Amino acid sequence: MLETAITRYVRVTGTKAERFVEFDFAIGDPDVYVELILPFIQFRQFCEQQAIVFMTDEQASQVDLDRLKWRYSQHGDSEH
């Protein structure tokens, strides 16, 4: 297990070909993450080694909301 005070988050987003886990991985802030994919066994090991905290439903909803804001919000002049 990793010895650190920084929380590491995982949010499982899917599976692929019944062999892989697709997930978001964040360090410190659930809103700043990378998308990763690992085989099931390696995913379990990764979670143990990183002392993972699985995102709560509330955190996941906030991440989804922030993702939508970035994707669909207009930047610049708000009159257009």
PyRosetta script that sets phi, psi and omega in degrees:
from pyrosetta import init, pose_from_sequence

init()
pose = pose_from_sequence("MLETAITRYVRVTGTKAERFVEFDFAIGDPDVYVELILPFIQFRQFCEQQAIVFMTDEQASQVDLDRLKWRYSQHGDSEH")
pose.set_psi(1, 145.9)
pose.set_omega(1, -178.7)
pose.set_phi(2, -80.8)
pose.set_psi(2, 130.6)
pose.set_omega(2, 179.7)
pose.set_phi(3, -93.9)
pose.set_psi(3, 102.3)
pose.set_omega(3, 179.0)
pose.set_phi(4, -163.5)
pose.set_psi(4, 157.6)
pose.set_omega(4, 179.7)
pose.set_phi(5, -92.4)
pose.set_psi(5, -6.5)
pose.set_omega(5, -178.6)
pose.set_phi(6, -83.9)
pose.set_psi(6, 125.1)
pose.set_omega(6, -179.2)
pose.set_phi(7, -73.8)
pose.set_psi(7, 137.1)
pose.set_omega(7, 177.0)
pose.set_phi(8, -114.3)
pose.set_psi(8, 125.7)
pose.set_omega(8, -174.2)
pose.set_phi(9, -109.7)
pose.set_psi(9, 147.6)
pose.set_omega(9, 172.2)
pose.set_phi(10, -132.1)
pose.set_psi(10, 141.4)
pose.set_omega(10, 172.0)
pose.set_phi(11, -132.1)
pose.set_psi(11, 113.8)
pose.set_omega(11, 178.8)
pose.set_phi(12, -73.7)
pose.set_psi(12, 127.4)
pose.set_omega(12, -177.5)
pose.set_phi(13, -110.9)
pose.set_psi(13, -11.0)
pose.set_omega(13, 178.3)
pose.set_phi(14, 167.4)
pose.set_psi(14, -177.2)
pose.set_omega(14, 173.6)
pose.set_phi(15, -129.9)
pose.set_psi(15, 159.7)
pose.set_omega(15, -178.2)
pose.set_phi(16, -135.8)
pose.set_psi(16, 129.6)
pose.set_omega(16, 175.8)
pose.set_phi(17, 53.5)
pose.set_psi(17, 27.3)
pose.set_omega(17, 179.7)
pose.set_phi(18, 53.6)
pose.set_psi(18, 22.7)
pose.set_omega(18, -179.4)
pose.set_phi(19, -130.1)
pose.set_psi(19, -21.2)
pose.set_omega(19, -172.0)
pose.set_phi(20, -124.1)
pose.set_psi(20, 151.3)
pose.set_omega(20, 174.1)
pose.set_phi(21, -107.2)
pose.set_psi(21, 127.2)
pose.set_omega(21, 173.4)
pose.set_phi(22, -97.9)
pose.set_psi(22, 133.2)
pose.set_omega(22, -176.3)
pose.set_phi(23, -155.8)
pose.set_psi(23, 159.2)
pose.set_omega(23, 172.7)
pose.set_phi(24, -98.1)
pose.set_psi(24, 137.6)
pose.set_omega(24, 179.6)
pose.set_phi(25, -124.5)
pose.set_psi(25, 126.6)
pose.set_omega(25, -178.4)
pose.set_phi(26, -131.4)
pose.set_psi(26, 146.4)
pose.set_omega(26, 176.0)
pose.set_phi(27, -117.5)
pose.set_psi(27, 116.7)
pose.set_omega(27, 175.8)
pose.set_phi(28, 85.2)
pose.set_psi(28, -47.9)
pose.set_omega(28, -176.2)
pose.set_phi(29, -129.6)
pose.set_psi(29, 114.3)
pose.set_omega(29, -177.8)
pose.set_phi(30, -59.5)
pose.set_psi(30, -20.8)
pose.set_omega(30, -179.2)
pose.set_phi(31, -76.9)
pose.set_psi(31, -15.6)
pose.set_omega(31, -178.8)
pose.set_phi(32, -114.2)
pose.set_psi(32, 104.7)
pose.set_omega(32, -170.9)
pose.set_phi(33, -141.7)
pose.set_psi(33, 166.6)
pose.set_omega(33, 170.9)
pose.set_phi(34, -118.8)
pose.set_psi(34, 150.2)
pose.set_omega(34, 176.5)
pose.set_phi(35, -92.6)
pose.set_psi(35, 128.8)
pose.set_omega(35, -178.1)
pose.set_phi(36, -130.3)
pose.set_psi(36, 164.3)
pose.set_omega(36, 175.3)
pose.set_phi(37, -143.2)
pose.set_psi(37, 132.8)
pose.set_omega(37, 179.6)
pose.set_phi(38, -142.1)
pose.set_psi(38, 153.9)
pose.set_omega(38, 170.1)
pose.set_phi(39, -61.7)
pose.set_psi(39, 154.8)
pose.set_omega(39, -174.6)
pose.set_phi(40, -52.4)
pose.set_psi(40, -48.1)
pose.set_omega(40, -177.2)
pose.set_phi(41, -63.8)
pose.set_psi(41, -44.9)
pose.set_omega(41, 179.3)
pose.set_phi(42, -66.2)
pose.set_psi(42, -33.4)
pose.set_omega(42, 176.4)
pose.set_phi(43, -62.6)
pose.set_psi(43, -45.9)
pose.set_omega(43, 178.7)
pose.set_phi(44, -60.6)
pose.set_psi(44, -43.8)
pose.set_omega(44, 178.4)
pose.set_phi(45, -64.1)
pose.set_psi(45, -43.4)
pose.set_omega(45, 178.3)
pose.set_phi(46, -57.1)
pose.set_psi(46, -47.1)
pose.set_omega(46, -179.4)
pose.set_phi(47, -62.0)
pose.set_psi(47, -40.8)
pose.set_omega(47, 178.4)
pose.set_phi(48, -66.7)
pose.set_psi(48, -46.0)
pose.set_omega(48, -178.0)
pose.set_phi(49, -65.3)
pose.set_psi(49, -34.9)
pose.set_omega(49, -177.1)
pose.set_phi(50, -91.4)
pose.set_psi(50, -0.1)
pose.set_omega(50, -177.5)
pose.set_phi(51, 51.6)
pose.set_psi(51, 53.6)
pose.set_omega(51, -173.3)
pose.set_phi(52, -65.3)
pose.set_psi(52, 142.9)
pose.set_omega(52, 167.7)
pose.set_phi(53, -111.7)
pose.set_psi(53, 123.7)
pose.set_omega(53, 177.8)
pose.set_phi(54, -76.6)
pose.set_psi(54, 135.0)
pose.set_omega(54, -179.1)
pose.set_phi(55, -59.2)
pose.set_psi(55, 142.0)
pose.set_omega(55, 174.1)
pose.set_phi(56, -74.9)
pose.set_psi(56, 166.0)
pose.set_omega(56, 176.2)
pose.set_phi(57, -59.6)
pose.set_psi(57, -37.7)
pose.set_omega(57, 179.1)
pose.set_phi(58, -64.5)
pose.set_psi(58, -45.0)
pose.set_omega(58, 178.1)
pose.set_phi(59, -63.1)
pose.set_psi(59, -43.1)
pose.set_omega(59, 180.0)
pose.set_phi(60, -62.9)
pose.set_psi(60, -39.9)
pose.set_omega(60, 177.3)
pose.set_phi(61, -63.5)
pose.set_psi(61, -39.8)
pose.set_omega(61, 178.5)
pose.set_phi(62, -65.5)
pose.set_psi(62, -41.0)
pose.set_omega(62, 177.0)
pose.set_phi(63, -61.2)
pose.set_psi(63, -44.5)
pose.set_omega(63, 178.6)
pose.set_phi(64, -61.2)
pose.set_psi(64, -43.5)
pose.set_omega(64, 179.2)
pose.set_phi(65, -62.3)
pose.set_psi(65, -45.7)
pose.set_omega(65, 178.6)
pose.set_phi(66, -63.0)
pose.set_psi(66, -39.2)
pose.set_omega(66, 178.7)
pose.set_phi(67, -61.9)
pose.set_psi(67, -43.5)
pose.set_omega(67, 178.6)
pose.set_phi(68, -65.1)
pose.set_psi(68, -39.2)
pose.set_omega(68, 177.8)
pose.set_phi(69, -59.6)
pose.set_psi(69, -46.2)
pose.set_omega(69, -179.4)
pose.set_phi(70, -66.0)
pose.set_psi(70, -38.3)
pose.set_omega(70, -175.8)
pose.set_phi(71, -74.3)
pose.set_psi(71, -39.8)
pose.set_omega(71, -169.7)
pose.set_phi(72, -114.3)
pose.set_psi(72, -6.4)
pose.set_omega(72, -179.7)
pose.set_phi(73, -76.5)
pose.set_psi(73, 151.1)
pose.set_omega(73, 177.4)
pose.set_phi(74, -90.1)
pose.set_psi(74, 136.9)
pose.set_omega(74, 178.3)
pose.set_phi(75, -103.4)
pose.set_psi(75, 146.5)
pose.set_omega(75, 178.6)
pose.set_phi(76, 92.0)
pose.set_psi(76, -137.9)
pose.set_omega(76, -176.3)
pose.set_phi(77, -63.9)
pose.set_psi(77, 119.3)
pose.set_omega(77, -176.8)
pose.set_phi(78, -81.0)
pose.set_psi(78, -3.9)
pose.set_omega(78, -179.9)
pose.set_phi(79, -81.3)
pose.set_psi(79, -13.0)
pose.set_omega(79, -176.9)
pose.set_phi(80, -91.7)
pose.dump_pdb("model.pdb")
